[in-house]
Amino acid sequence: MPDARPIGVFDSGVGGLTVVRAIVDSLPGESIVYFGDTGRYPYGPRPLEEIRDFAVQIAQHLLEQDVKLIVVACNSATAAALPEVSASVPVPVVGVIEPAVRAAMRATANGRVGLIGTEATVRSGAYQRAFQALDPAGTVEIIAQACPRFVEFVERGDTTSHELLQAAEGYLALLRVASVDTLILGCTHYPFLRGAIHHVMGDDVVLLSSGDATANAVYDALVSGDLLRETGGPPQRTFESSGDPDRFATLVTHFLNPQFRGALGVPLLSVWED
Amino acid sequence: MPDARPIGVFDSGVGGLTVVRAIVDSLPGESIVYFGDTGRYPYGPRPLEEIRDFAVQIAQHLLEQDVKLIVVACNSATAAALPEVSASVPVPVVGVIEPAVRAAMRATANGRVGLIGTEATVRSGAYQRAFQALDPAGTVEIIAQACPRFVEFVERGDTTSHELLQAAEGYLALLRVASVDTLILGCTHYPFLRGAIHHVMGDDVVLLSSGDATANAVYDALVSGDLLRETGGPPQRTFESSGDPDRFATLVTHFLNPQFRGALGVPLLSVWED
């Protein structure tokens, strides 16, 4: 039975758009409603109780748009409110933490997994709890490091400067000393720093993007739950925010189409003759 | 010393655009010239000698556009001609095979790595040779499987149909029986099948995209070689092909902007008030 309802995705801001990109790669036919709570961004410094209220409120808003599945594409909101969101809606809910933790459990060979994220995500202990739930014997050690400045670098499109690489060296030094062999990029902004993080960590560390892992979980949920859209006709993608629409529009463009960010005009197509 | 010259990227067709996407994510300030040899696509059935001639010819064409580094974003051409291309140009050359093999060497815990690709790539034995070079003791076993129909599914945007999932089950059955714990997506089209491949292989297998690994290698080469652009002003991205420009333009749009593929119009931005 095809199910034409959209997938609902939300985040405190624009980082969740990298999760949207991964979902669209695997599920190009699905309609999507994205909600970025940019008017109340960032969630990190807020009390857990407040983040829970916001998350449940946004889930209800998405439900009013008849979504068939909700993705909490925000590490802070997943850490604070995943059970509450799941309990408040009658559709499946996928967060960004558990899929990445499952992938890391498999990927580590030496049992030492690094986690980087915002201060709020690292402090919340949500990744540590997810590891405990999947690995009660505690065979995997998790070494967490907050990287507070990474988000601002990504939002201004700086992924290569000396300043960024120095910040990365500083943040990641402890993880290198700890010999982690797997590193979870525990913030939806970080896929854009993959090259820089790999450069600092080296070839011996597997980098896991929570966006890719989450998109895989969404794919599984739709296929296994017989929820694929499968109809003809173009899907619809709607992007909503609670904050300044112009800045949101700019960041939506940058995050969904980084290949246009700052590039000159549209791609030039030409033909080369033998 | 900033280096404003573009990066040259080529492929027998459009699959290499997924590598471009990964490069742009990590290196948004770099100018890029992409050449898709769509007029002579596919390379797979051609004699090795001919593929070598094409690859060297295209590398020269890119060099005439003053590129600072060349990415052979094509598994067939990397397999057939990487040493010849490297020897024919005075700039660094990065292929798609070795970066993925390095990542797989690290990612496997049980020493059983799967490889999927086109028939030409699998038959060429290039991945097997790359493993041998990096792992002379032969501690890693590679199990290769050609998936000839995957490319056509991706090019028509089908990543979820019953037919596709059945094809995937068939192609991947041997790799599941062989208990690989790591799987190289050895074709630049396959990132779009990540959800389907993960669905069939399950959570216990790490999927490695050669595009991500290659982008990391390009990042390393530019940073270590002091070749970053680092200038103000927008980068330029040029897309050239040797075949039908209309079909090429359509596929460039689909591969670089899959979120627009078949979606209704541009994203709608709206504001939600509390």
Chai-1 contact restraints between the chains, C-beta under 6 A:
chainA,res_idxA,chainB,res_idxB,connection_type,confidence,min_distance_angstrom,max_distance_angstrom,comment,restraint_id
A,V24,B,P258,contact,1.0,0.0,6.0,A-B,restraint_1
A,V24,B,Q259,contact,1.0,0.0,6.0,A-B,restraint_2
A,D25,B,F192,contact,1.0,0.0,6.0,A-B,restraint_3
A,D25,B,P258,contact,1.0,0.0,6.0,A-B,restraint_4
A,S26,B,T159,contact,1.0,0.0,6.0,A-B,restraint_5
A,S26,B,R194,contact,1.0,0.0,6.0,A-B,restraint_6
A,S26,B,G195,contact,1.0,0.0,6.0,A-B,restraint_7
A,P28,B,G157,contact,1.0,0.0,6.0,A-B,restraint_8
A,P28,B,P258,contact,1.0,0.0,6.0,A-B,restraint_9
A,P28,B,R261,contact,1.0,0.0,6.0,A-B,restraint_10
A,R102,B,D203,contact,1.0,0.0,6.0,A-B,restraint_11
A,R106,B,D204,contact,1.0,0.0,6.0,A-B,restraint_12
A,A107,B,V206,contact,1.0,0.0,6.0,A-B,restraint_13
A,A109,B,A109,contact,1.0,0.0,6.0,A-B,restraint_14
A,G157,B,P28,contact,1.0,0.0,6.0,A-B,restraint_15
A,T159,B,S26,contact,1.0,0.0,6.0,A-B,restraint_16
A,T160,B,L228,contact,1.0,0.0,6.0,A-B,restraint_17
A,F192,B,D25,contact,1.0,0.0,6.0,A-B,restraint_18
A,R194,B,S26,contact,1.0,0.0,6.0,A-B,restraint_19
A,G195,B,S26,contact,1.0,0.0,6.0,A-B,restraint_20
A,G195,B,N216,contact,1.0,0.0,6.0,A-B,restraint_21
A,G195,B,Y219,contact,1.0,0.0,6.0,A-B,restraint_22
A,H198,B,N216,contact,1.0,0.0,6.0,A-B,restraint_23
A,H199,B,Y219,contact,1.0,0.0,6.0,A-B,restraint_24
A,H199,B,D220,contact,1.0,0.0,6.0,A-B,restraint_25
A,H199,B,V223,contact,1.0,0.0,6.0,A-B,restraint_26
A,D203,B,R102,contact,1.0,0.0,6.0,A-B,restraint_27
A,D204,B,R106,contact,1.0,0.0,6.0,A-B,restraint_28
A,V206,B,A107,contact,1.0,0.0,6.0,A-B,restraint_29
A,N216,B,G195,contact,1.0,0.0,6.0,A-B,restraint_30
A,N216,B,H198,contact,1.0,0.0,6.0,A-B,restraint_31
A,Y219,B,G195,contact,1.0,0.0,6.0,A-B,restraint_32
A,Y219,B,H199,contact,1.0,0.0,6.0,A-B,restraint_33
A,D220,B,H199,contact,1.0,0.0,6.0,A-B,restraint_34
A,V223,B,H199,contact,1.0,0.0,6.0,A-B,restraint_35
A,L228,B,T160,contact,1.0,0.0,6.0,A-B,restraint_36
A,P234,B,G262,contact,1.0,0.0,6.0,A-B,restraint_37
A,P234,B,A263,contact,1.0,0.0,6.0,A-B,restraint_38
A,P234,B,L264,contact,1.0,0.0,6.0,A-B,restraint_39
A,P235,B,A263,contact,1.0,0.0,6.0,A-B,restraint_40
A,Q236,B,L264,contact,1.0,0.0,6.0,A-B,restraint_41
A,R237,B,A263,contact,1.0,0.0,6.0,A-B,restraint_42
A,R237,B,P267,contact,1.0,0.0,6.0,A-B,restraint_43
A,T238,B,L268,contact,1.0,0.0,6.0,A-B,restraint_44
A,F239,B,P267,contact,1.0,0.0,6.0,A-B,restraint_45
A,F239,B,L269,contact,1.0,0.0,6.0,A-B,restraint_46
A,E240,B,S270,contact,1.0,0.0,6.0,A-B,restraint_47
A,E240,B,W272,contact,1.0,0.0,6.0,A-B,restraint_48
A,S242,B,W272,contact,1.0,0.0,6.0,A-B,restraint_49
A,P245,B,L269,contact,1.0,0.0,6.0,A-B,restraint_50
A,P245,B,V271,contact,1.0,0.0,6.0,A-B,restraint_51
A,A249,B,L269,contact,1.0,0.0,6.0,A-B,restraint_52
A,L256,B,Q259,contact,1.0,0.0,6.0,A-B,restraint_53
A,P258,B,V24,contact,1.0,0.0,6.0,A-B,restraint_54
A,P258,B,D25,contact,1.0,0.0,6.0,A-B,restraint_55
A,P258,B,P28,contact,1.0,0.0,6.0,A-B,restraint_56
A,Q259,B,V24,contact,1.0,0.0,6.0,A-B,restraint_57
A,Q259,B,L256,contact,1.0,0.0,6.0,A-B,restraint_58
A,R261,B,P28,contact,1.0,0.0,6.0,A-B,restraint_59
A,G262,B,P234,contact,1.0,0.0,6.0,A-B,restraint_60
A,A263,B,P234,contact,1.0,0.0,6.0,A-B,restraint_61
A,A263,B,P235,contact,1.0,0.0,6.0,A-B,restraint_62
A,A263,B,R237,contact,1.0,0.0,6.0,A-B,restraint_63
A,L264,B,P234,contact,1.0,0.0,6.0,A-B,restraint_64
A,L264,B,Q236,contact,1.0,0.0,6.0,A-B,restraint_65
A,P267,B,R237,contact,1.0,0.0,6.0,A-B,restraint_66
A,P267,B,F239,contact,1.0,0.0,6.0,A-B,restraint_67
A,L268,B,T238,contact,1.0,0.0,6.0,A-B,restraint_68
A,L269,B,F239,contact,1.0,0.0,6.0,A-B,restraint_69
A,L269,B,P245,contact,1.0,0.0,6.0,A-B,restraint_70
A,L269,B,A249,contact,1.0,0.0,6.0,A-B,restraint_71
A,S270,B,E240,contact,1.0,0.0,6.0,A-B,restraint_72
A,V271,B,P245,contact,1.0,0.0,6.0,A-B,restraint_73
A,W272,B,E240,contact,1.0,0.0,6.0,A-B,restraint_74
A,W272,B,S242,contact,1.0,0.0,6.0,A-B,restraint_75
